[in-house]
Amino acid sequence: MADGGGSGEAAAARASPAPVPGLNPMLGWRERLRAGLAGTGAPVWFVAGLGLLYALRIPLRLCENLAAECKVWRNPLNLFRGAEYRRYTWVTGKEPLTYCDMNLSAQDHQTFFTCDTDFLRPSDTVMQKAWRERNPPARIKAAYQALELNNDCATAYVLLAEEEATTIVDAEKLFKQALKAGETIYRQSQQCQHQSPQHEAQLRRDTNVLVYIKRRLAMCARKLGRIREAVKIMRDLMKEFPPLTMLNIHENLLESLLELQAYADVQAVLAKYDDISLPKSAAICYTAALLKTRTVSEKFSPETASRRGLSTAEINAMEAIHRAVEFNPHVPKYLLEMKSLILPPEHILKRGDSEAIAYAFFHLQHWKRIEGALNLLQCTWEGTFRMIPHPLEKGHLFYPYPSCTEMADRELLPTFHHVSVYPKKELPLFIHFTAGFCSSTAMIAILTHQFPEIMGIFAKAVLGLWRPQPWASSGFEENTQDLKSEDLGLSSG
């Protein structure tokens, strides 16, 4: 039996045709390609790797920027979700907030409105779960459940004012209810703050809730036209809770004072917060530029300035504009209406496009109100870039411009917005040509090494297109001879 099996295998081996070098009819082109690439020599892959690395050097450089960390700040002038963001969605069908932005807000709410002692009050336990919910109807439902357990749950009123109220008037009513409940809880926490560390944490949470409510009430008053009332609430907040400067309440105050055209009060606020030791913002830098521009913009003319030279006040105004543009170079395009505005996000990146949108959305009207301010800005702002030819490497008045802003802004801003990029990454034509040439050469080398016959046929076909055909050359010779004979006949005649 064994001998019979061996003779059968030998007969099958003799019956099978011997493989012909270079041809394998049993494999398709996909299998041949895989087998060919698997056996490619090191020199070919080395050439291919060099070409691809050179072509991808710019994307790789951008990927390095992803690793850079950019600090994101809460927008001090953020809008109301129910009364403003959701109304925009109803009208346009577009979502103005990104998932990343809303996720950051959820983290802020858990930091501001929750603490380790929430389990002592059932309503706070329910609200702790509510702030973690992603679905808005689920959050609103949880807020009502918390109010059923405790009618004085301030954070429940805050959530309803932010997300369920469809108008600013409705939001203000709910915030007033939240204020009444929040002040009661705050006074109780003050009396118990020294009993244990848990009570101290509870006082910090209740303080955050109270400050948030008062600030949003001030913003409601500002939006409803009661500007002096808004200014008073903000000033009282800054006096009562001076350690909470991280909330940037002074930026709300600056915008309200500009609406009142109280420029002396604006200057007083800037004198306190436009300090070298404090973090800057577009609101501070551009407001300082606006105040200096206001003194010279009405009579400013580029032709007159070129004839007589710049005065000291004009030089100061231009230097202030250059300073503001260096801090955030995206703002002028929005102020000059070279780019369309969108609703500002709930979080911004300082010196980025998101901060520029948030500033211009509220302050464009203040620049328009001062005659000639936008004209002076238009004549001046591009000169900033001549002072900082390499902004990613070295700044003039500030640190070099961070290279990670583009990626962070794309996470914060909606997809239908064209993100402003600075500095623009424009590559010369030679770089594109070299990258394409190296990539195509590497690919042709791989294909030629693995499929010499097919590539040979392809090369002959391509060369045949350039080589003149025999019938075309013979026809050309016959036509030439006919023309020569006609010329001879004419000359003899």
Secondary structure, 3 states (H helix, E strand, C coil): CHHHHHHHHHHHHHHCCCCCCCCCCCCCHHHHHHHHHHCCCHHHHHHHHHHHHHHCHHHHHHHHHHHCCCCEEECCCCCCHHHHHHHHHHHHCCCCCCHHHHHHHHHHHHHHHCCCCHHHCHHHHHHHHHCCCCCHHHHHHHHHHHHHHCCCCHHHHHHHHHHCCCCHHHHHHHHHHHHHHHHHHHHHHHHHCCCCHHHHHHHHHHHHHHHHHHHHHHHHHHHCCCHHHHHHHHHHHHHHCCCHHHHCHHHHHHHHHHHHCCHHHHHHHHHHHCCCCCCCCHHHHHHHHHHHHHCCHHHCCHHHHHHHCCCHHHHHHHHHHHHHHHHCCCHHHHHCCCCCCCCCCCEEECCCHHHHHHHHHHHHHHHHHCCCHHHHHHHHHHHHHHHCCCCCCCCCCCCCCCCCHHHHHHHHCCCCCCCCCCCCCCCCHHHHHHHHHHHHHHHHHHHHHHCHHHHHHHHHHHHHHHCCCHHHHHHHHHHHHHHHHHHHHHHHC
